């Protein structure tokens, strides 16, 4: 892998001039230190999920709320979150471990995969539908949203049919509303209603147009179908992701004609493009709306809006504008929680916050709970890689908030020249801080890759002789995504290395941060490995 010019002439000069930070990582807590939306006084602040949970949909089952979101090429796919109050959320599972067809998703298929899922409950089963824009519409079922989920089934083989949402009417008949991806079909701004087999497992026809948004609501997509107070309603975003608005359609008949009304838009607020989401009621009869907002490097973060009914139209937010803060839903007492971020690697399984960049192989990550570590194998790539954009074995999680620090402790056993392991901040550009074996020497180095998605090569910015094969590696992210890297051999004093890096989003997703271990050009019978003691988000 080509290397750039070394920025420091010697380790002594670099260490003498770098910024030093004294900090000792603390064990991870249940609450995020990067972002917690509960204000502790009966109110909350938006976003309720300051992380990339794109295209959220939500339902209630008894006192529990469940949310699903897009996962694209990541595996395991389609995260499932649970809440008691719509403010505090926890990850409880994923709908599938690997995506089909394997020939496509065993390698990173950036921007492909699982788009815009919807979740519903019918006949004692939970259903999740989603689209694969290149293959069709899929469904999986479960008795418990935490899983296990059934093997995904193809309910409609059709390229470019996206954003499916099922609906069972009062007579038990089933339907599916969906939209189109113009990149695959040439069709845009059109919503279609199809008949669905009553068990939800097969689309029975090619559907009919129920709404054409070309004139008033271009790029209408992401439909969710409901029935309330004698009307059928479709909630759908229009106008595009960064600058769009939320539309409500209503009709006395399922097939229309539908009236339309804009029910949420940016207005005078700073919350641009309030986009795709879902309505839900509480046990006490309140209504709320969850939607995403595109925040660039942070991805599509999730907002919670109050919702009421006026003249049989939903009024969302503050008179149709998003709220920055609001009184919490009236659901009684609830525990303040946030999705998992830090990981001590003490268990027999990876934490639910972790996803691979493609379908995983056995052996990439081997938990060793007796030792309290996760062993990452320097896996041989399935094909020649230009950079890590095409590496399937990146173990990543979402940026968890506007500003945060990640510190990890790892012990690297390199058995061949060129093997390396460490931290990665990942997007269309990425940066690494890693230990690498070079001949008989072990170095700690920082590299960047600008234009990774276009096949650009990595450029090394700085390296030093590693003081030990067991190091603490750190990435400090400030608001906006600028990242500084540093390392330590004692966990107390950290020395900066390389240059600041501006994190970038990926394809349809926000930036991610995580771990990697990689083989070099030299091949030996046994791969090297990194034993990761912990990964902590402060």
C-alpha positions, 0 to 999 in steps of 0.5 A: 500500500503506497505511503505518503511522505513522513511528516516528522523526521524522527519520533523524538521531534514528534513526541516533543511537539505533540499535544499531551492529554492526561485521561484515564478511561472509565468503565462504560455506563448504561447512559450515553456520554455523547448524547442523552435526550431526556432532560430529567425534568419531564421534557426531552430534547431532539434528536431523541436518537442522535445517530444514523437510524435512517427511515424510521418506522414505529409501532406500539405493542401494549406499553412498548414501542418498537422502531426499525430503520434502514441498514443498507449494506451493513450486517446484521441488518435492520436494527430493532429498538424498544422504548417505553416512552418514545424518548429513551431507546435501546437496541434489542436485536436485528431482523437478519444476520446476513443479506441475500443474495450472498453473491452481492452482499458478501462484499460491501454493496455501499448504498444497496441492501435493506432500505426503509423498513416498516414494522406492523403487528397482525395476528399475533406476529410482528412483520417487518417489510423492506426493499432491496432496490435491486431485487425486490420487497422482502418480509420477515416475521417474529413473535417477539421484535427482539427475535428470533426473526424468520428467514426473509422471504421475497414477497415481490420480485421487482427492481426499484420497488421501494419503501413498502408498508403493509396494511390489514383492513378491518375485514382482514384483507391485506394491502401494500403501499410502496414507492419507486426508485427512479434510478432503477425504474425511471418512475418517480413521485408516485405511490402505488397500492397493491393487494397482499395475500392475507398472511402477508407473504405475497404481493398479488398484483402490480397495484394501482396509483393512489397518488401522483406527487409530480405537481405538488409533492415531487419525490414523494416516497416512504409511505405509511398507511393508517386508518383513523376516525373513518379515514384512510391516511398515508403519511409520506415525505416529499421534496427531497431529503435535505429540504423536503416536508411531510405530507398527509393524504386522506380519503374515505376509500382505501383507493382514494381519491386522496386529499393532501396537506403538508403537516410538517415543514422546516418553517422558521426552525433550524431543523431542515427537511423533516423527512420519512417516519411513522405515527404512533399512539400511546396507551393514554391516547396521545399521538406522536410522530418520529421522523429523521433529519439529515445531519450530514456527517452524523447521518439521518438522526431521529426526532420526536414530534407531538401530534394532535388531530384538528378537523380530521387532519394531523397537526404535527410539531408546533403548528406544523414546525419541528420542536427542539424540546417538548414535554415527554409523552404521558406514559407514566414512569420510565427508565432513562436509557440510550442505545449501547455504544461502549463495549467491554468485550466480556460476553460471548457475543458482540454487542448489538451496536456493532455491524460489519460492512458486509456479510461476515465470515466466521472467525473475523471476530472471536469473543474470548469472555474468559480473557475479557477480550475480542480477538480480531483476526487479520483476515485475508481479503476476498479480493485485492483491495484498493482501500478499506472501502472494499474491505468487508471485515470492518467492525463499525458502529454509528457516530453516537452524538455531536462530540465524543471521544473513543478510546480502545485498548488492544494488544497486537500480535503481528505474524507477517509483514504488513499486518495492521490493526486499530481504529478507523473513522469511516466514510467516503473519506476515512482515517486510521490509527493503527499498529503495523508490522514492517519487517522486524519493527512494529510501528504506530501510524496514522493514514488517511484515504480521501476519495475512498469511494472512487478507488483512491489509495491511502496516504500515510501522514505519520508513523513512529516506532511503537513503544509496545504491542499493547497500546491505547488508541484514541479518536476525539471527534468535535462537533462537525466531525473533525477528528484528532488521533492520539495514542498511549502506552499507559492509558494516562498520557496520550500523544497526538499523531498525524493531522486532524481529519474531517470525517465524511458520511458514507453512501446514504449513511453517516460516518462510522467509527470502529475497529479493523484488522488486516493482512498485508501482502506477505502471506503466512500459514497463520494470521496475526490478530489483535486482542481488543480489551475494550472500546469506550465512548466518552 
